[in-house]
Amino acid sequence: MVRKLFLVTSTAVILTTGLLSSCKKEDPKKTQQDATPAKDPVMRKQTEVLVPDNVKGKWKSVKLSIMDKEQNKEGYVTIEVGKTMKVNGTNLVIKVESFLPHFIMDGTTLTSSTNTPKNPAVLVHITENGQDVFKGWLFTLYPNTHASQHARYGFGLIDYTPAK
């Protein structure tokens, strides 16, 4: 009986000590500082696309894949750089805004370091029934980077054709 009483008392003391030691008294000054909003909110700089002179006019078109997830069918379209195309059998319209054969990001500038296709990327603007679906980059080497989240269609950069 004494042994049980000792065990119960010891357990109670250990639990109480553990609970009390884990409770920390907060510094009221620190809490007050954390609650104060920042004076200068972080401003994000807008990225700019810069197609270098040694790339401008050097690429005629890009070949894009369009995966219909509902019908499990993949189709392809070839669109000239700077042009817009309605995709047959859909309500999609795709504009190819820029093609960068060696895509790099230099600070807030998106550009091409050379005219050699080492990291090909295309900036597209896709609408469906007049509503924006996707405006962003498609990459040959990294197809899942910044991928469109459209419920039915998936898009990819498959190929690119130099100008003659």
Residue pairs with C-beta under 8 A, 6 or more apart in sequence:
45 108
46 108
47 105
47 108
47 109
47 110
48 108
48 109
48 110
49 97
49 98
49 100
49 109
49 110
49 111
49 123
50 109
50 110
50 111
51 98
51 100
51 111
51 112
52 111
52 112
54 114
54 115
55 99
55 100
55 101
55 112
55 115
57 163
58 101
58 115
58 162
58 163
59 81
59 99
59 101
59 160
59 161
59 162
59 163
60 80
60 81
60 161
60 162
60 163
60 164
61 78
61 79
61 80
61 81
61 96
61 160
61 161
62 78
62 79
62 81
62 96
62 99
62 122
62 157
62 159
62 160
62 161
63 76
63 77
63 78
63 157
63 158
63 159
63 160
63 161
64 76
64 77
64 78
64 79
64 94
64 122
64 124
64 138
64 155
64 156
64 157
64 158
65 74
65 75
65 76
65 154
65 155
65 156
65 158
66 74
66 75
66 76
66 77
66 87
66 90
66 92
66 153
66 154
66 155
67 73
67 74
67 153
67 154
67 155
67 156
68 74
68 75
68 152
68 153
69 151
69 152
69 153
69 154
70 152
75 87
76 158
77 85
77 87
77 94
78 161
79 85
79 94
79 96
80 96
81 96
81 98
81 99
82 96
82 97
83 95
83 96
84 93
84 94
84 95
84 96
85 93
85 94
85 95
86 92
86 93
87 93
87 94
90 128
90 153
91 128
91 129
92 126
92 127
92 128
92 133
92 153
93 126
93 127
93 128
94 124
94 125
94 126
95 124
95 125
95 126
96 122
96 123
96 124
97 123
97 124
97 125
98 122
98 123
99 120
99 121
99 122
99 123
99 160
100 110
100 111
100 112
100 120
100 121
100 122
100 123
101 112
101 114
101 115
101 116
101 117
101 118
101 119
101 120
101 160
102 112
102 113
102 114
102 115
102 116
102 117
102 118
102 119
102 120
103 110
103 111
103 112
103 119
103 120
103 121
103 137
103 139
104 110
104 111
104 112
104 113
104 119
110 137
117 140
117 160
119 139
119 140
119 141
120 139
120 140
120 141
120 157
120 160
121 137
121 138
121 139
121 140
121 157
122 137
122 138
122 157
122 160
123 135
123 136
123 137
124 134
124 135
124 136
124 137
124 138
124 155
125 132
125 134
125 135
126 132
126 133
126 134
126 135
126 148
126 150
126 155
127 133
128 150
133 148
133 150
133 153
134 148
134 149
134 150
134 155
136 146
136 148
137 145
137 146
138 146
138 155
138 156
138 157
139 145
139 146
139 157
140 157
140 158
140 160
143 156
143 157
147 154
147 155
148 154
148 155
